[in-house]
Structure formats: structure tokens, C-alpha cells
């Protein structure tokens, strides 16, 4: 018997796009056969559902995961659940907390000779105690922003003529502060002159995601696009660093939070919606164009962040 997954009426899905849309529904019946996608952090949460939807539509999906073993388990589960016309699933090692790992991933993909059509910068950490990446950067900014910056810029030479880069940000970017972002990246004494806040640093990293997207949009070729998105409030293991507070947070969310499949919808929409062509650099939420914070729209701040990030990656 042929396997099936979430049969969708494309026209009804088109009229129903919104907060409760699922990732497969966000496709609106589109096929992605012959396209290659990379999804970071695809071994859990909305990363799994993003990979599922893209493969469901026929894309060859690379699950870029810190734990290859976890990624292979997810890939095996998805292969068993997806229909027969689904795209291939491939697992590759990627630790965004170590720029050497990012470079190894880039080199491996470039060596394959493939064109990249969709890059979904999905992986992230939240509310971590003060820890550093392998290169000595505060881990939330280092993983959520800098690792993805290095990955994206390293893969730009093979991004296809209509390639899209989608970066998962958050509505909390509105609480982030550009001065903190730059200070964290440029000063090895950042948290001796100001107090470290695990929540504030997460907010700052999400602002960096929005600013990165603006900077990237100005550097892409015509036809290529970059989008940042707010996935919504989802009870996933992103809150694992929050300890008891995180467990209470997840329990509190039950009943009104999005499911992972709903949380992945805006990523899939950004990656595939034809009506977004020509709107590179925008911010999206609930499968629709949304408005980022004033700092998130600051072109000068985006350029300063790009220059600093570029210097760090080049020196690492």
C-alpha cells in the first residue's frame, strides 16, 4: 500500500494560511522535485517538520545535525512515514558552535558539486547559562547567528539562481539590543562590564538573525531571496537549557501553543511561496509578511553586524 501524508487541497490550504497552518499545508500543493534543501537542527522540533514537508514535496533534504546518530533516527522515521514520491533524505554533521565543523560541512557540500536551492537556518539554543563556543563567542549569539552566518556565506557560491535562505528568528527580537549584539561579538570583556542575561542574550541573537537577513538580501543576486521568520510559540526542546523553568514553560504552553508542524509552516512558506519573489529581506510570521522592530530594519546596524561577523569568521 502506498504511503500518504496529510492529503491537502491546495486551494483550501491557500485560503486557510495562518497561525494554525501546518508545514505541509503551507506548500499549497507545490512540488520541489529536483531541488536540494539544507535544514539545520533537523533532528528535533520544527526542524524535523520542516524537513518532512520539503521532502514530502519531492526535495532532496540534507538534515544538518550536531548529532548524526539523532539525525539518522529522524531520517529513518521520516522515510517510513513519507509517501513513495518523496525526496531523498541525507544526514550530515554540523556543529554550529564550532566554526571548524561549519567549514567541514561547507567543504563537503561544495565537493558534491550540487546546487543549493533552499537553506533553512533553523537550529538554535535558548536561555543558556553563560557558555562559549569553540571560538570563544557567547554561545547563543555564536550558534544562533554566527554559525549560521558562516554557513550561509560559505554556501553562497552554490546557491541557485532562485535560491532562498530562510533564517528562523523570533518575535522576541524586538527586545534585543544592537549595542549588546556588537559588544558581545567585539569585546572579550563584554560580560565584565554588563551583566549576562540568558534571556536577554537570546533576544539579542534573534535580533542578529533579522539583521543578518537584511544584510544578506543586499548581497544576493537578482532572483535569490532571504527571509527571516517568527515560527510562533512552540513547546519544543528549545527550552531544555531553562531547567525547571523550562519544564514549567512547556507545560504552561500546552493547549494554546503551536504544534511543531504548525511552527514549521512559516519556514516552509518562506522557502516556497511564489508571491514572496522580489521581497527579499522581509520578516514573516504566521505565513504572512510581518513587521520587524525598528532596529531590525536598521540598514546601518545590519552592515555593522555583517562586517564584524565577517571579520570573526575570517580570523577563526
ZAPALUM-235097 format. One record per atom (N, C-alpha, C, O): x, y, z. Coordinates in steps of 0.1 Angstrom, whole numbers, padded with zeros to 4 digits, always signed. Example, Ala and Ser with C-alpha at 12.3 -4.5 7.8 and 13.67 -1.06 7.14 Angstrom:
<nodes>
+0132-0057+0078/+0123-0045+0078/+0132-0033+0078/+0142-0033+0085/+0128-0022+0071/+0137-0011+0071/+0129+0000+0079/+0134+0011+0080/
</nodes>
This chain:
<nodes>
+0009-0012+0000/+0000+0000+0000/+0009+0012+0000/+0019+0013+0007/+0005+0022-0008/+0013+0034-0009/+0011+0043+0003/+0000+0045+0008/+0022+0048+0008/+0022+0057+0020/+0017+0070+0016/+0019+0075+0005/+0009+0077+0025/+0004+0090+0023/+0007+0099+0035/+0010+0093+0046/+0006+0112+0034/+0009+0121+0045/+0001+0134+0043/+0003+0141+0033/-0009+0136+0052/-0016+0149+0052/-0021+0153+0038/-0016+0163+0032/-0030+0146+0032/-0035+0150+0019/-0041+0164+0020/-0048+0167+0029/-0037+0172+0010/-0041+0187+0011/-0048+0191-0002/-0044+0188-0013/-0059+0198+0000/-0065+0205-0011/-0058+0218-0013/-0059+0227-0004/-0050+0220-0024/-0042+0232-0025/-0050+0245-0024/-0045+0255-0018/-0062+0246-0029/-0070+0258-0029/-0075+0261-0015/-0075+0273-0011/-0080+0251-0008/-0085+0253+0005/-0073+0257+0015/-0075+0265+0024/-0061+0251+0012/-0050+0255+0020/-0046+0270+0018/-0042+0277+0027/-0047+0274+0005/-0044+0288+0002/-0052+0298+0010/-0047+0308+0014/-0065+0295+0011/-0073+0304+0018/-0072+0303+0033/-0077+0312+0041/-0066+0292+0038/-0066+0290+0053/-0052+0293+0059/-0050+0291+0071/-0043+0299+0051/-0029+0301+0057/-0030+0310+0069/-0037+0321+0068/-0024+0307+0080/-0024+0315+0092/-0017+0308+0103/-0008+0299+0101/-0021+0311+0115/-0014+0306+0127/-0015+0291+0128/-0005+0285+0133/-0026+0285+0124/-0027+0270+0126/-0024+0262+0113/-0026+0250+0113/-0019+0269+0103/-0014+0262+0091/-0003+0252+0095/+0006+0256+0103/-0002+0240+0089/+0009+0231+0091/+0019+0233+0080/+0016+0240+0070/+0031+0227+0082/+0042+0229+0072/+0038+0223+0059/+0041+0229+0048/+0031+0211+0058/+0027+0205+0046/+0016+0214+0039/+0016+0215+0027/+0007+0219+0047/-0003+0228+0042/+0002+0240+0035/-0003+0246+0026/+0013+0245+0041/+0020+0258+0036/+0025+0256+0022/+0028+0266+0015/+0028+0243+0018/+0033+0241+0005/+0022+0244-0006/+0025+0248-0017/+0009+0243-0002/-0002+0245-0011/-0001+0237-0024/-0003+0242-0035/+0003+0224-0022/+0003+0215-0033/+0016+0216-0043/+0016+0209-0052/+0025+0225-0039/+0037+0227-0048/+0046+0215-0047/+0047+0208-0037/+0053+0212-0058/+0063+0202-0059/+0077+0208-0059/+0079+0218-0065/+0086+0201-0053/+0100+0206-0052/+0110+0196-0058/+0122+0195-0054/+0105+0187-0067/+0113+0177-0073/+0126+0183-0080/+0125+0193-0087/+0137+0177-0078/+0149+0182-0084/+0156+0193-0076/+0167+0197-0080/+0150+0197-0065/+0157+0208-0057/+0164+0202-0045/+0160+0191-0040/+0174+0209-0040/+0182+0204-0029/+0180+0214-0018/+0181+0226-0020/+0177+0209-0006/+0175+0218+0006/+0184+0214+0017/+0186+0202+0019/+0188+0223+0025/+0196+0220+0038/+0187+0226+0049/+0183+0237+0049/+0185+0218+0060/+0178+0222+0071/+0187+0220+0083/+0190+0209+0087/+0191+0231+0090/+0199+0229+0102/+0191+0226+0114/+0179+0230+0115/+0196+0218+0123/+0189+0214+0135/+0177+0206+0132/+0166+0207+0138/+0178+0197+0122/+0167+0189+0117/+0165+0176+0125/+0157+0167+0120/+0171+0175+0136/+0169+0162+0144/+0159+0164+0155/+0156+0155+0163/+0152+0176+0156/+0142+0178+0167/+0133+0189+0163/+0136+0197+0154/+0122+0190+0170/+0113+0201+0169/+0108+0205+0155/+0105+0197+0147/+0108+0218+0153/+0103+0223+0140/+0113+0219+0128/+0109+0220+0117/+0125+0216+0132/+0135+0212+0121/+0130+0199+0115/+0131+0198+0102/+0125+0190+0123/+0120+0177+0117/+0109+0180+0108/+0108+0174+0097/+0099+0188+0112/+0087+0191+0105/+0090+0199+0092/+0083+0197+0082/+0100+0207+0092/+0104+0214+0080/+0110+0205+0070/+0107+0205+0058/+0119+0196+0075/+0125+0186+0066/+0114+0176+0061/+0115+0173+0049/+0105+0173+0069/+0094+0164+0065/+0086+0170+0053/+0084+0164+0043/+0082+0183+0055/+0074+0189+0044/+0082+0191+0031/+0076+0189+0021/+0094+0195+0032/+0102+0197+0020/+0104+0184+0013/+0104+0183+0000/+0107+0173+0020/+0109+0160+0014/+0096+0155+0008/+0095+0149-0002/+0085+0158+0015/+0071+0154+0011/+0069+0160-0003/+0062+0153-0011/+0074+0172-0005/+0072+0178-0018/+0082+0174-0029/+0081+0179-0040/+0091+0165-0025/+0100+0160-0035/+0114+0165-0034/+0123+0160-0042/+0117+0174-0025/+0131+0179-0024/+0140+0169-0018/+0136+0161-0010/+0153+0169-0023/+0164+0162-0016/+0168+0170-0004/+0173+0181-0006/+0166+0165+0008/+0168+0173+0020/+0180+0168+0028/+0181+0156+0031/+0190+0177+0031/+0201+0174+0039/+0198+0178+0053/+0195+0190+0056/+0197+0168+0062/+0195+0171+0076/+0208+0174+0083/+0216+0165+0085/+0211+0187+0085/+0224+0191+0091/+0222+0191+0106/+0216+0200+0112/+0229+0182+0113/+0226+0179+0127/+0239+0178+0135/+0249+0173+0130/+0239+0183+0147/+0251+0182+0156/+0253+0167+0159/+0265+0163+0159/+0242+0160+0162/+0243+0145+0164/+0239+0138+0152/+0227+0138+0148/+0248+0132+0145/+0245+0124+0133/+0236+0112+0137/+0227+0109+0129/+0238+0106+0148/+0230+0095+0153/+0216+0099+0154/+0207+0092+0150/+0213+0110+0160/+0199+0115+0162/+0193+0118+0148/+0182+0116+0146/+0201+0124+0140/+0197+0127+0126/+0193+0115+0118/+0183+0115+0111/+0201+0105+0120/+0198+0092+0113/+0185+0086+0118/+0177+0080+0110/+0183+0087+0131/+0170+0082+0136/+0158+0089+0131/+0148+0083+0127/+0159+0102+0130/+0148+0110+0124/+0146+0107+0110/+0135+0105+0105/+0157+0106+0102/+0156+0103+0088/+0150+0089+0086/+0141+0088+0077/+0153+0079+0094/+0147+0066+0093/+0132+0067+0095/+0124+0060+0088/+0128+0074+0105/+0114+0076+0108/+0106+0083+0097/+0095+0078+0093/+0112+0093+0092/+0106+0101+0081/+0105+0092+0068/+0094+0092+0061/+0115+0084+0065/+0114+0076+0053/+0103+0066+0054/+0096+0063+0044/+0100+0061+0066/+0090+0051+0068/+0076+0058+0067/+0066+0051+0064/+0075+0071+0070/+0062+0078+0070/+0059+0085+0057/+0047+0087+0054/+0069+0089+0050/+0067+0097+0038/+0061+0089+0026/+0064+0077+0026/+0054+0095+0017/+0049+0088+0005/+0060+0084-0004/+0072+0088-0003/+0057+0075-0014/+0067+0070-0022/+0073+0080-0032/+0085+0078-0037/+0067+0091-0034/+0072+0101-0043/+0080+0112-0036/+0083+0123-0041/+0083+0109-0023/+0090+0119-0015/+0105+0120-0020/+0110+0111-0026/+0111+0131-0016/+0125+0133-0019/+0135+0125-0010/+0130+0120+0000/+0147+0124-0014/+0157+0117-0006/+0160+0125+0007/+0159+0137+0007/+0164+0118+0017/+0169+0124+0030/+0183+0120+0032/+0187+0108+0031/+0191+0129+0036/+0206+0127+0038/+0209+0134+0051/+0204+0144+0054/+0218+0128+0059/+0222+0133+0072/+0237+0137+0071/+0245+0129+0066/+0240+0149+0076/+0254+0154+0077/+0257+0161+0090/+0248+0167+0096/+0269+0159+0094/+0273+0165+0107/+0275+0180+0106/+0282+0185+0097/+0269+0188+0115/+0271+0202+0116/+0270+0207+0130/+0259+0206+0136/+0280+0212+0136/+0280+0218+0149/+0282+0233+0148/+0293+0237+0145/+0272+0240+0149/+0272+0255+0147/+0280+0262+0158/+0283+0274+0157/+0283+0255+0169/+0291+0261+0180/+0306+0260+0177/+0314+0264+0185/+0310+0254+0165/+0324+0252+0162/+0325+0256+0147/+0321+0248+0138/+0332+0267+0144/+0333+0271+0130/+0342+0261+0122/+0341+0261+0110/+0350+0253+0128/+0357+0243+0121/+0347+0232+0116/+0349+0227+0104/+0337+0229+0124/+0327+0220+0119/+0319+0226+0108/+0315+0219+0098/+0316+0239+0109/+0308+0246+0098/+0316+0245+0085/+0311+0242+0075/+0329+0248+0086/+0338+0248+0074/+0338+0234+0068/+0338+0232+0056/+0339+0223+0077/+0339+0210+0071/+0326+0206+0064/+0326+0200+0054/+0315+0211+0070/+0302+0208+0063/+0302+0215+0049/+0298+0209+0039/+0306+0228+0049/+0306+0236+0037/+0315+0229+0026/+0311+0227+0015/+0327+0225+0030/+0336+0218+0021/+0330+0205+0015/+0331+0202+0003/+0323+0198+0024/+0317+0185+0019/+0306+0188+0009/+0305+0181-0001/+0298+0198+0012/+0287+0201+0003/+0292+0207-0011/+0288+0203-0021/+0302+0216-0010/+0308+0221-0022/+0314+0210-0031/+0313+0210-0043/+0321+0200-0024/+0327+0189-0031/+0317+0180-0038/+0321+0174-0048/+0305+0180-0034/+0295+0172-0040/+0290+0177-0054/+0284+0170-0062/+0294+0190-0057/+0290+0196-0070/+0276+0199-0071/+0271+0203-0082/+0268+0199-0060/+0254+0202-0061/+0251+0217-0060/+0258+0224-0055/+0240+0220-0066/+0234+0234-0064/+0225+0234-0052/+0218+0224-0050/+0226+0244-0044/+0217+0246-0032/+0205+0254-0036/+0207+0266-0040/+0193+0249-0034/+0181+0257-0037/+0175+0264-0025/+0170+0275-0026/+0175+0256-0014/+0169+0261-0002/+0178+0259+0010/+0182+0248+0013/+0181+0269+0018/+0188+0268+0030/+0179+0273+0042/+0175+0285+0042/+0176+0264+0051/+0168+0268+0062/+0176+0268+0075/+0180+0258+0080/+0180+0280+0079/+0188+0282+0091/+0178+0281+0103/+0173+0291+0108/+0176+0269+0108/+0166+0266+0118/+0172+0263+0132/+0165+0266+0141/+0184+0258+0133/+0189+0254+0146/+0190+0265+0155/+0192+0277+0151/+0189+0263+0168/+0191+0273+0178/+0191+0268+0192/+0187+0257+0195/+0196+0276+0201/+0196+0274+0215/+0189+0285+0222/+0189+0297+0217/+0184+0283+0234/+0176+0293+0241/+0179+0294+0256/+0180+0283+0262/+0181+0306+0261/+0182+0308+0275/+0193+0299+0282/+0191+0294+0293/+0204+0298+0275/+0216+0291+0281/+0223+0299+0292/+0224+0311+0291/+0228+0292+0302/+0238+0299+0311/+0250+0303+0302/+0252+0299+0291/+0258+0312+0308/+0269+0318+0300/+0279+0307+0297/+0286+0302+0305/+0279+0303+0284/+0289+0294+0279/+0295+0300+0266/+0289+0308+0260/+0306+0294+0261/+0313+0299+0249/+0313+0289+0239/+0314+0277+0241/+0314+0293+0226/+0316+0284+0215/+0331+0280+0214/+0339+0285+0222/+0334+0272+0205/+0348+0268+0204/+0357+0279+0200/+0369+0279+0203/+0351+0290+0194/+0359+0302+0191/+0358+0313+0201/+0363+0324+0199/+0352+0310+0213/+0351+0319+0224/+0341+0330+0223/+0342+0340+0230/+0330+0327+0215/+0319+0336+0214/+0307+0331+0223/+0305+0319+0224/+0300+0341+0230/+0289+0337+0238/+0280+0328+0230/+0277+0331+0218/+0276+0316+0236/+0270+0305+0227/+0257+0308+0220/+0255+0303+0209/+0248+0316+0227/+0236+0319+0220/+0238+0327+0207/+0232+0324+0197/+0245+0338+0208/+0249+0346+0196/+0258+0338+0187/+0256+0339+0175/+0267+0330+0193/+0276+0322+0185/+0269+0311+0176/+0273+0309+0165/+0259+0305+0182/+0252+0294+0175/+0241+0300+0166/+0240+0297+0154/+0232+0307+0173/+0220+0312+0165/+0224+0321+0154/+0217+0321+0143/+0234+0330+0156/+0238+0339+0145/+0251+0335+0138/+0250+0332+0126/+0262+0335+0145/+0275+0335+0139/+0277+0321+0131/+0282+0321+0120/+0273+0310+0137/+0274+0297+0130/+0266+0297+0117/+0271+0293+0107/+0254+0303+0117/+0246+0304+0105/+0251+0314+0095/+0251+0312+0083/+0257+0325+0100/+0264+0334+0091/+0275+0327+0084/+0276+0329+0071/+0283+0320+0091/+0295+0313+0084/+0290+0303+0074/+0295+0301+0063/+0279+0295+0078/+0274+0285+0069/+0268+0291+0057/+0271+0287+0045/+0260+0302+0058/+0254+0308+0047/+0263+0314+0037/+0263+0312+0025/+0273+0322+0042/+0282+0329+0034/+0291+0319+0027/+0296+0321+0015/+0294+0308+0034/+0303+0297+0027/+0296+0290+0016/+0302+0285+0007/+0282+0289+0017/+0275+0282+0007/+0270+0291-0005/+0264+0286-0014/+0271+0304-0003/+0266+0313-0014/+0271+0310-0028/+0264+0312-0037/+0284+0305-0029/+0288+0302-0043/+0280+0292-0050/+0280+0291-0063/+0273+0284-0043/+0265+0273-0050/+0250+0275-0048/+0242+0266-0051/+0246+0287-0042/+0232+0290-0041/+0226+0292-0055/+0231+0300-0063/+0215+0285-0058/+0209+0285-0072/+0204+0299-0076/+0202+0308-0067/+0201+0301-0089/+0196+0314-0093/+0183+0319-0087/+0180+0331-0087/+0175+0309-0082/+0163+0313-0075/+0163+0308-0061/+0153+0306-0054/+0176+0306-0056/+0178+0301-0042/+0172+0310-0031/+0172+0322-0033/+0167+0303-0020/+0162+0311-0009/+0169+0307+0004/+0172+0295+0006/+0172+0317+0012/+0177+0314+0026/+0167+0319+0036/+0163+0331+0036/+0163+0310+0044/+0153+0313+0054/+0159+0311+0068/+0165+0301+0071/+0159+0322+0076/+0165+0321+0090/+0154+0323+0100/+0147+0332+0100/+0154+0313+0109/+0144+0313+0120/+0148+0323+0131/+0158+0320+0138/+0141+0334+0132/+0143+0344+0142/+0132+0342+0153/+0129+0331+0157/+0127+0353+0158/+0116+0352+0168/+0110+0366+0170/+0117+0376+0167/+0098+0367+0175/+0092+0380+0178/+0100+0386+0189/+0099+0399+0191/+0107+0379+0198/+0115+0385+0209/+0127+0393+0204/+0133+0399+0212/+0129+0393+0190/+0140+0401+0185/+0137+0416+0188/+0146+0424+0189/+0124+0419+0191/+0120+0433+0194/+0126+0437+0207/+0127+0449+0210/+0130+0428+0216/+0136+0431+0229/+0151+0431+0228/+0158+0435+0238/+0157+0427+0217/+0171+0427+0215/+0177+0440+0214/+0170+0450+0210/+0190+0442+0216/+0196+0455+0215/+0209+0454+0207/+0217+0446+0209/+0209+0462+0196/+0220+0462+0187/+0233+0464+0194/+0244+0459+0190/+0234+0474+0204/+0246+0476+0210/+0251+0464+0218/+0263+0462+0218/+0242+0456+0223/+0246+0444+0230/+0252+0434+0220/+0262+0427+0223/+0245+0433+0209/+0250+0423+0199/+0264+0426+0195/+0273+0417+0195/+0267+0439+0191/+0280+0442+0187/+0290+0441+0198/+0302+0437+0196/+0286+0445+0210/+0296+0444+0222/+0299+0430+0225/+0311+0427+0227/+0290+0421+0224/+0292+0406+0227/+0302+0401+0217/+0311+0393+0220/+0301+0405+0204/+0309+0400+0194/+0323+0406+0193/+0333+0400+0189/+0325+0418+0198/+0337+0425+0197/+0346+0426+0209/+0357+0430+0209/+0340+0424+0221/+0347+0426+0233/+0348+0413+0241/+0339+0406+0244/+0361+0409+0244/+0363+0397+0252/+0360+0400+0267/+0361+0391+0276/+0356+0412+0270/+0352+0416+0284/+0338+0420+0285/+0334+0427+0294/+0330+0416+0275/+0316+0421+0274/+0308+0419+0287/+0301+0428+0291/+0310+0407+0293/+0301+0404+0305/+0309+0407+0318/+0304+0402+0329/+0319+0414+0317/+0325+0420+0329/+0321+0435+0331/+0321+0440+0342/+0316+0441+0320/+0311+0454+0320/+0296+0455+0321/+0291+0465+0325/+0289+0445+0317/+0275+0444+0318/+0271+0430+0322/+0277+0420+0319/+0260+0429+0330/+0256+0416+0335/+0250+0407+0324/+0243+0411+0315/+0254+0394+0324/+0249+0385+0314/+0234+0381+0318/+0231+0377+0329/+0226+0381+0308/+0212+0377+0309/+0210+0366+0299/+0211+0368+0287/+0206+0354+0304/+0204+0343+0294/+0192+0346+0285/+0192+0342+0274/+0182+0353+0290/+0171+0356+0282/+0174+0368+0273/+0170+0368+0261/+0181+0378+0278/+0184+0390+0270/+0194+0386+0259/+0193+0391+0248/+0203+0377+0262/+0212+0373+0251/+0205+0365+0240/+0209+0365+0229/+0194+0357+0244/+0186+0351+0234/+0179+0361+0225/+0179+0360+0213/+0174+0371+0231/+0167+0382+0224/+0177+0389+0214/+0174+0391+0203/+0189+0391+0219/+0199+0397+0211/+0202+0389+0199/+0204+0394+0188/+0203+0375+0201/+0207+0366+0190/+0196+0366+0179/+0199+0364+0167/+0183+0368+0184/+0172+0368+0174/+0172+0381+0166/+0168+0381+0154/+0176+0392+0173/+0177+0405+0165/+0188+0403+0155/+0187+0408+0144/+0199+0396+0159/+0210+0394+0149/+0205+0386+0137/+0210+0388+0126/+0196+0376+0139/+0191+0369+0128/+0183+0378+0118/+0185+0376+0106/+0175+0387+0123/+0168+0396+0115/+0177+0406+0107/+0176+0408+0095/+0187+0411+0114/+0197+0420+0108/+0205+0413+0098/+0208+0418+0087/+0209+0400+0101/+0217+0392+0091/+0209+0391+0078/+0215+0392+0067/+0196+0388+0079/+0188+0386+0067/+0187+0399+0059/+0188+0398+0047/+0186+0410+0066/+0187+0423+0058/+0200+0425+0051/+0200+0429+0039/+0211+0422+0058/+0224+0423+0052/+0226+0414+0040/+0232+0417+0030/+0221+0402+0042/+0222+0391+0031/+0214+0395+0019/+0219+0394+0008/+0202+0401+0021/+0194+0404+0010/+0201+0414+0000/+0198+0414-0012/+0209+0423+0006/+0216+0433-0003/+0227+0427-0011/+0233+0433-0020/+0231+0415-0007/+0243+0408-0013/+0239+0397-0023/+0248+0392-0030/+0227+0393-0023/+0223+0382-0032/+0221+0387-0046/+0218+0399-0049/+0222+0377-0055/+0220+0380-0069/+0205+0382-0072/+0197+0377-0065/+0201+0389-0083/+0187+0390-0086/+0181+0376-0088/+0187+0368-0094/+0169+0374-0082/+0163+0361-0083/+0165+0353-0070/+0156+0345-0067/+0176+0356-0063/+0178+0349-0050/+0171+0357-0039/+0169+0370-0041/+0168+0351-0028/+0160+0358-0017/+0164+0353-0003/+0169+0342-0002/+0162+0362+0006/+0165+0359+0020/+0153+0364+0029/+0148+0375+0026/+0149+0356+0038/+0138+0359+0047/+0141+0355+0061/+0147+0345+0063/+0136+0363+0071/+0137+0359+0085/+0122+0357+0089/+0113+0363+0084/+0120+0347+0099/+0107+0344+0102/+0105+0342+0117/+0115+0339+0125/+0093+0344+0122/+0089+0341+0136/+0081+0328+0135/+0070+0328+0129/+0085+0317+0141/+0078+0305+0140/+0065+0304+0148/+0057+0296+0146/+0065+0313+0159/+0054+0312+0168/+0059+0305+0181/+0070+0302+0182/+0050+0305+0191/+0053+0299+0204/+0051+0284+0203/+0039+0279+0200/+0061+0276+0205/+0060+0261+0203/+0067+0254+0215/+0077+0258+0220/+0060+0244+0220/+0066+0237+0232/+0075+0226+0227/+0072+0214+0227/+0088+0230+0223/+0098+0220+0219/+0109+0220+0229/+0109+0227+0239/+0119+0212+0226/+0131+0211+0235/+0140+0223+0234/+0151+0222+0239/+0136+0233+0227/+0144+0245+0227/+0146+0251+0241/+0156+0257+0244/+0136+0248+0249/+0136+0253+0263/+0144+0244+0273/+0144+0245+0285/+0152+0234+0267/+0159+0224+0276/+0169+0231+0285/+0172+0225+0295/+0175+0242+0280/+0185+0248+0289/+0179+0256+0300/+0187+0261+0309/+0166+0257+0301/+0160+0265+0311/+0157+0257+0324/+0151+0263+0334/+0160+0245+0325/+0159+0237+0337/+0144+0235+0341/+0135+0233+0332/+0141+0237+0354/+0128+0235+0359/+0119+0246+0353/+0107+0243+0350/+0124+0258+0351/+0116+0269+0345/+0112+0265+0331/+0100+0267+0327/+0121+0258+0324/+0117+0254+0310/+0106+0243+0310/+0098+0244+0301/+0107+0234+0320/+0096+0224+0320/+0083+0230+0324/+0072+0226+0318/+0083+0240+0333/+0070+0247+0336/+0065+0254+0324/+0053+0255+0321/+0075+0261+0317/+0071+0268+0305/+0064+0260+0295/+0054+0263+0289/+0070+0248+0292/+0064+0239+0282/+0050+0234+0287/+0041+0234+0278/+0049+0231+0299/+0035+0227+0305/+0025+0238+0303/+0014+0236+0300/+0030+0250+0306/+0021+0262+0305/+0016+0264+0291/+0005+0269+0289/+0025+0261+0281/+0022+0263+0267/+0011+0254+0262/+0004+0257+0252/+0010+0242+0268/+0001+0232+0262/-0013+0237+0262/-0018+0243+0272/-0020+0235+0251/-0033+0240+0249/-0035+0252+0240/-0045+0253+0234/-0024+0260+0240/-0026+0272+0231/-0013+0274+0222/-0013+0282+0213/-0002+0267+0225/+0010+0268+0217/+0008+0261+0203/-0001+0252+0202/+0016+0264+0194/+0016+0257+0181/+0022+0244+0183/+0030+0241+0191/+0018+0234+0174/+0025+0221+0173/+0037+0224+0165/+0038+0234+0158/+0047+0214+0166/+0059+0216+0157/+0056+0217+0143/+0062+0225+0135/+0046+0210+0138/+0042+0210+0124/+0036+0224+0120/+0039+0229+0109/+0029+0230+0130/+0024+0244+0127/+0036+0254+0128/+0036+0264+0121/+0045+0251+0138/+0056+0260+0140/+0066+0261+0127/+0073+0271+0125/+0066+0250+0120/+0074+0249+0108/+0068+0255+0096/+0075+0257+0085/+0055+0259+0097/+0048+0263+0085/+0054+0276+0079/+0055+0277+0066/+0057+0286+0087/+0062+0298+0081/+0076+0297+0075/+0079+0303+0065/+0084+0287+0080/+0097+0284+0073/+0094+0279+0059/+0101+0283+0049/+0085+0269+0058/+0082+0263+0045/+0075+0273+0036/+0078+0274+0024/+0066+0282+0041/+0060+0292+0033/+0071+0302+0028/+0071+0305+0016/+0080+0306+0036/+0091+0315+0032/+0099+0308+0021/+0104+0315+0012/+0101+0295+0022/+0110+0288+0013/+0103+0286-0001/+0110+0284-0011/+0090+0286-0001/+0083+0281-0013/+0073+0291-0019/+0069+0289-0031/+0068+0300-0012/+0057+0309-0017/+0061+0317-0029/+0070+0325-0027/+0055+0315-0040/+0059+0323-0052/+0056+0338-0050/+0063+0346-0056/+0046+0342-0042/+0043+0356-0041/+0053+0364-0033/+0053+0376-0033/+0063+0357-0027/+0073+0364-0020/+0085+0368-0029/+0094+0376-0024/+0085+0363-0041/+0096+0367-0050/+0097+0382-0051/+0086+0389-0053/+0109+0388-0051/+0110+0402-0052/+0109+0410-0038/+0110+0422-0038/+0107+0402-0027/+0105+0408-0014/+0117+0404-0005/+0115+0403+0007/+0128+0402-0010/+0139+0397-0002/+0143+0406+0009/+0142+0418+0008/+0146+0400+0021/+0149+0408+0033/+0138+0410+0043/+0140+0416+0053/+0126+0406+0039/+0114+0408+0048/+0114+0398+0059/+0121+0388+0059/+0105+0401+0069/+0103+0393+0081/+0089+0388+0080/+0079+0395+0076/+0087+0375+0084/+0074+0369+0082/+0069+0362+0095/+0078+0359+0104/+0056+0361+0097/+0051+0354+0109/+0037+0349+0104/+0030+0355+0097/+0033+0337+0109/+0020+0331+0106/+0018+0331+0091/+0007+0334+0086/+0028+0327+0083/+0026+0326+0068/+0022+0339+0062/+0014+0339+0053/+0027+0350+0067/+0024+0363+0061/+0035+0373+0064/+0043+0371+0073/+0036+0383+0056/+0045+0394+0059/+0042+0401+0072/+0030+0404+0074/+0052+0403+0080/+0050+0410+0093/+0061+0421+0094/+0068+0423+0085/+0060+0428+0105/+0069+0440+0106/+0079+0437+0118/+0075+0434+0129/+0092+0439+0114/+0102+0437+0124/+0103+0450+0132/+0097+0460+0129/+0112+0449+0143/+0114+0461+0151/+0121+0472+0144/+0127+0469+0133/+0121+0484+0149/+0129+0495+0142/+0144+0491+0141/+0150+0494+0130/+0150+0485+0151/+0164+0481+0150/+0165+0470+0140/+0175+0469+0133/+0155+0461+0139/+0156+0451+0129/+0156+0456+0115/+0159+0449+0105/+0151+0468+0113/+0151+0475+0100/+0162+0484+0097/+0162+0492+0087/+0171+0485+0107/+0182+0495+0106/+0193+0490+0097/+0201+0481+0100/+0194+0495+0085/+0203+0491+0075/+0218+0493+0079/+0226+0485+0076/+0220+0504+0086/+0234+0507+0090/+0238+0497+0101/+0250+0492+0101/+0229+0494+0110/+0233+0484+0120/+0235+0470+0114/+0244+0463+0118/+0227+0467+0104/+0229+0454+0097/+0242+0453+0090/+0249+0443+0090/+0247+0464+0085/+0260+0465+0078/+0271+0463+0088/+0281+0457+0086/+0270+0470+0100/+0280+0469+0110/+0281+0454+0116/+0292+0449+0118/+0269+0448+0117/+0269+0434+0122/+0276+0425+0111/+0283+0416+0115/+0273+0428+0099/+0279+0419+0088/+0294+0421+0088/+0301+0410+0087/+0299+0433+0089/+0313+0435+0089/+0320+0428+0101/+0331+0422+0099/+0314+0429+0113/+0320+0423+0125/+0320+0408+0123/+0330+0401+0126/+0309+0402+0119/+0307+0388+0117/+0317+0383+0107/+0323+0372+0109/+0319+0390+0096/+0328+0386+0086/+0342+0385+0091/+0350+0376+0088/+0346+0395+0099/+0360+0396+0105/+0362+0384+0114/+0373+0378+0114/+0352+0380+0122/+0354+0369+0132/+0355+0356+0124/+0364+0348+0128/+0347+0354+0115/+0347+0341+0107/+0361+0340+0099/+0366+0329+0099/+0365+0351+0094/+0378+0351+0086/+0390+0348+0095/+0399+0342+0091/+0389+0353+0108/+0400+0352+0117/+0400+0338+0124/+0410+0334+0130/+0389+0331+0124/+0388+0319+0132/+0395+0307+0126/+0395+0296+0132/
</nodes>
